[in-house]
């Protein structure tokens, strides 16, 4: 059985990710599946400040919309938009 890749990669308005990889890698991986103007919601932990610094050196087609902390869990919700 041979599995063929799709003729076109589908694009979405929104994707979410939790505990996948660094923000820098995550934006690179998500870019093909998020349409321009779409969003990526990354749920990040305590390393977010370092990840943001690294990501800001090469943001590519992404801009930071907001960072919302959740005091109960210690997690932070990072919303990015693809241009």
Secondary structure, DSSP 8 states (H G I E B T S, - for coil): ------SS---EEEEEEESSS-HHHHHHHHGGGEEEEEEEEEEE-TTHHHHHHHHHHS-TTEEEEEEEEETTTTEEEEEEEE-
